[in-house]
Amino acid sequence: MNYLITGAAGFIGSNLADALLKRKGFVVAIDNFDLYYPRETKEQNIRDNLSNPNYKFCEVDIRKTQKLGNILKEEGIDVVFHLAARPGVRASIKDPFTCNDINVRGTLSVLKACLDTNVKKLVYASSSSVYGNPMYLPIDEKHPTNPISPYGASKLSGEKYCQVFGQIYGVKTTILRYFTVFGPKQRPDEAIYKFTKLILDGKPVTVYGDGNQTRDFTYVSDIVDGTLLTAKKNLSMEVINLGSGKRISVNELVDILRDIIGKKVRVLHMAKQAGDVSNTWAKIEKAKRILGYKPTFGVRKGIEKFVEWFKNC
């Protein structure tokens, strides 16, 4: 099988590429090194794969539909994993136009390129942000979608385009809603990365709100496994949650990091930020039933592996 990953130099995309290469797949990796965070970080993510004969990297913006289509055709791509996006809830509030342009117009461009080249399947990486503040917990796929940030709205718009292309044009798309992914190669703006760095540097940790808000922290290898299982299934028009199926509070997260790192932590509480949801907690029965998805990393085990990676990176 020949696979194409958009956003392949990012956190989840680079981990997905690593896993596919271990399974002897041929990977075409697409990224434009968007400046949301340093290019050097993304180059580090893909460095070890550049010498692999089953890995081909192309610096391409997903909004360049014809160029993307040419790559799909020339490389005989069977499955597209569309992970490229402008991330960040708070960043999207500051700059909703860029978020929309990359996440919505970019997704439309990827879908059109797949349609033009008869790609067999597209797996779209969406987000739990599409749900907004939960009406009930845990959150299943039938939960209403009420995003409270431009980022969440953009990911939901991408979902709608995937569904339209499936209904009208017959493009086989599967939508995966990821819940708070963490692990090696994590983005430097995300909580576990930031907290780890601050604690190791002996600096106070800033928590927005009272810290009782909860998150379904999901280790990246579990997300990758679920994503790969999706590519193996003959699915179309499905929406599936991928998470750990468990949740902890931000205060509990700080306590776990304090215990693992072995340093005292001073916590500074600041006002809750716009766009931050109160709780996330994935109901993952559908993923278990349809995909055979079985997350194996508890949050503590995952954080231990992340801290080990962080100290050595």
DRENRO-995618 format. One record per residue (C-alpha): residue in one letter; x, y, z. Coordinates in steps of 0.001 Angstrom, whole numbers, plus 500000, padded with zeros to 6 digits. Layout:
AXYZ;...
***
This chain:
M500000500000500000;N501113503532499227;Y500160506138501816;L500214509927501835;I500218511885505090;T499475515602505154;G500995517406508105;A503615514670508172;A506282516722509943;G503963517547512817;F503380515716516072;I500852513034515143;G501784512930511460;S505429512104512140;N504485509401514644;L502052507950512085;A504799507897509439;D507140506108511838;A504523503419512447;L503750502925508749;L507427502545507911;K507792499879510600;R504980498051508815;K506878498329505503;G504424500762503922;F505532503347501366;V504962506817502788;V504750510116500942;A505037512816503575;I503582516263502870;D504225519366504978;N504727523078504322;F506490523821507638;D503827526299508725;L505328528774511177;Y502899528051514016;Y505922526552515729;P509609526363514678;R510591524655511435;E513603523174513225;T511293521205515526;K509453519684512580;E512673518911510728;Q513828517046513826;N510597515019513752;I511302513616510281;R515093513541510270;D515470509815510953;N513163508855508078;L514765510863505292;S517236508090504457;N514540505394504367;P513874504253500760;N510177503802501626;Y509838507447502686;K509512510430500377;F509167513954501742;C507592516772499725;E507429520349500965;V503977521263499673;D501104523440500852;I497874521412500846;R496033524393499350;K497945523848496096;T495366521405494728;Q496960520659491364;K500421520111492826;L498976517816495476;G496983515938492827;N500107515424490731;I501845513801493704;L498867511540494408;K498826510393490799;E502577510013490314;E503050508017493529;G499968505823493069;I498568506689496484;D495976504296497921;V495146505995501236;V495435509617502354;F495742510479506037;H494773514140506246;L496333515506509427;A497516518930508234;A495855521792510092;R496503525073511848;P496163523911515473;G495418525734518672;V492167526955520185;R493638530190521536;A495578530868518347;S492380530448516341;I490649533090518476;K493459535537517726;D493544534695514014;P490384532935512811;F491030533717509141;T494266531736508900;C492692528888510849;N489779528797508399;D491982529087505318;I494226526163506236;N491711523903507960;V488679524430505722;R490016525495502327;G492968523151502799;T490677520196503509;L488544521052500473;S491722521103498383;V492804517670499663;L489364516221498925;K489347517646495409;A492820516247494731;C491662512816495958;L488577513001493742;D490595513977490673;T493048511092491126;N490660508331492282;V492293507836495678;K490608504868497358;K490262506259500857;L490755509401502947;V491054509400506735;Y490363512845508201;A491817513804511567;S489192515844513360;S489051516883517006;S486977516609520159;S486786520411519882;V483831519964517536;Y481671518968520525;G482208522139522556;N481147522028526199;P479629518592526791;M475930518146527454;Y476688514715528928;L479689512515529676;P481295510449528317;I480879511962524855;D479701509618522118;E479600510296518397;K475895511242518577;H476632514120520950;P475602517481519421;T478425519416517778;N478598522923519233;P482186524181518895;I483111527217521009;S486246528264519119;P487148529029515499;Y489428525981515605;G486549523694516571;A484342525305513931;S487003524806511262;K487440521120512086;L483677520612511984;S483542522364508608;G486198519964507361;E484053517059508545;K481069518400506623;Y483118518656503433;C484268515058503899;Q480664513944504227;V479563515944501186;F482347514493499048;G481286511042500177;Q477614511611499428;I477950513422496105;Y481203512193494611;G481682508813496270;V485017509631497925;K485407507143500795;T486085509214503885;T486330508314507554;I486342510988510260;L488339510422513456;R487777512730516394;Y491001512783518411;F490917513571522140;T493852515530523688;V496782513611522207;F500190513672523937;G503532511919523673;P506964512146522007;K507272514907519376;Q504388516776520997;R503903520423520045;P505686522823522424;D502497524847523032;E500530521923524499;A499972521506528234;I502001518394529033;Y504998519691527072;K504801523156528653;F504288521842532178;T507176519380531870;K509567522054530654;L508562524514533359;I508892521948536149;L512311520783534928;D513424524433534716;G512214525099538248;K509600527620537106;P505956527913538182;V503230526208536177;T500318528343534983;V496903526709535168;Y493930528478533633;G490853528334535821;D490678526281539025;G492316523214537462;N489269521008538000;Q488535520895534282;T489124517396532927;R490695516024529777;D490809512645528090;F494592512570527641;T495402509966524970;Y498889508650524279;V499995509148520694;S500740505492519933;D497128504618520768;I495914507325518394;V498268506040515701;D497067502472516188;G493441503552515867;T494214505559512758;L495973502612511120;L493104500288511977;T490784502709510181;A492806502429506973;K492395498645507007;K488609498734507237;N486157499156504383;L484492502201505912;S482806505229504433;M480993508135506048;E481800506924509564;V482571509278512464;I484611507666515239;N486002508915518553;L489604508032519377;G490561508617522983;S491681506761526082;G488154506404527421;K489308507922530730;R489818511422532088;I491778513287534736;S491720516887535931;V494451519383535126;N495291519445538848;E495753515667538785;L497991516062535713;V500251518459537632;D500410516016540554;I501415513149538241;L504143515263536618;R505404516360540041;D505628512737541151;I507345511476537976;I509831514347537659;G510497514458541404;K510508518229541819;K508394520647543793;V505904522575541692;R504468526024542280;V501122526502540522;L499814529890539430;H496109530058538663;M494892532507536029;A491473533289534573;K489875530652532363;Q490598531294528695;A487986531810525992;G487438528699523893;D488547526238526590;V485936523538527155;S485075522378530664;N485557518637530136;T486474516058527513;W485923512341527912;A485562510025524948;K483149507170524759;I485132504752522591;E482793501779522284;K482238502467518587;A485988502414517897;K486310499176519837;R483417497575517972;I484168498737514427;L487957498978514475;G489031496600517216;Y490616499628518908;K492253498890522265;P494145501753523904;T496998500351525967;F498581503400527610;G497239504826530845;V497983508484531382;R500730507866533956;K502540505331531793;G502281507689528825;I503599510654530786;E506537508584532024;K507471507806528420;F506959511429527395;V509185512763530192;E511876510228529264;W511698511381525625;F511716515055526638;K514878514652528710;N516669512961525813;C515478515003522873;
***
